């Protein structure tokens, strides 16, 4: 962990919380938009065209580069989130040993959740840039056929499956911790309720994500 003044530490905590909440909200919105494939190809085509602002173009084809801009914006926000979160991570071997010893001596659930959040964050840091590149470099392929071809014929499912699992867990734990940090849980009972909500959200969005991945299978050429 990086030692900082109390003032800087407070600003970094605020930046970490704000960027994390924005990323989590984008993640869940993105997943719900992708899950339109569950309603059929026409539904996802409609979503994809509106994301490309087809209603503003004369020919109705929209502007695929809008998707690329969104990918760049998400990458920038994710990078900011990583940078402001670094001061909380046990970067040195000494800090990692101290954390391991603490987990052995004290079985604290929220500390273990923090460890899971840090671990999933490392995995996301490796996988998310690849996903953003695949989407941002070929925005015109967003749709039932193009996405299905990328997921199944080009084996992108091997990227999306671990990314789905880690990002959903990371987001749910992150929002839970933000709620605790900024006073949403004043007592043990509300803390327990928050943990249940976190678990329900994780299971629900992972289920929606898995169902969406499978729904692309019939559209793969």
C-alpha positions, 0 to 999 in steps of 0.5 A: 500500500502506498502511504499518502497524506490524509487529504490525498488519501481522501480524494483518491478514495472518492475517485476510486468510489466514483469511478467504480460506481460509474464502471459498474453502472456501465457494465450492467447497462452494457450487459442488459443491452447485449442480453437483447439477443435473448429477445431475438435478432431483430431486438439486438439489431435495433439496440445496435443501430440505436447505439450507433445513432442511426436515427441521426443519419440520413441513410439509417446506417448510423455511425459505428465509430460511436461504439469505438468512442464508447470503448475508448471512454470506458478504457480511460475510466477503467485506467483512472480507476486502476490508478486511484486504486493502487494506493490500497493494494499490497504491492510489496512482498512484505505487505502481502505477507502481512495480509496473508498472516492477518487472514489466517489470524482473523477470519473477517468476511469483508477483508476476504471480499476485498482480497477477492476484489483485488484478485478479480481486478488483476484478471480484469486488467488483463482481459478488459483491454482485449475485449475493448480492442475487439469491439472498438476496432470493429464496431460495424460487427456489433449485432447478432451475426457479427457478435456470434461469429466473434464469440463462437467462430473466433473463440472469443467466448474463452475471453468473455466467460472469465471476463464475465465472471470476474467483472460481475464479482468485482462490480458487486463487491465494489458497490457493496464496499462503496455502500459501506464506506459512505454510510449505507450500512449503519449496523450489522443487520443492514450489512447482512442485507447488503451482502445478500443483495450483492450475492443476488446481483452477482448471480442474476447478472452472471446468469443473464450473461451466460444465457446471452452467450449461449443465445448467440450460438444459433446465429454463428455462421 
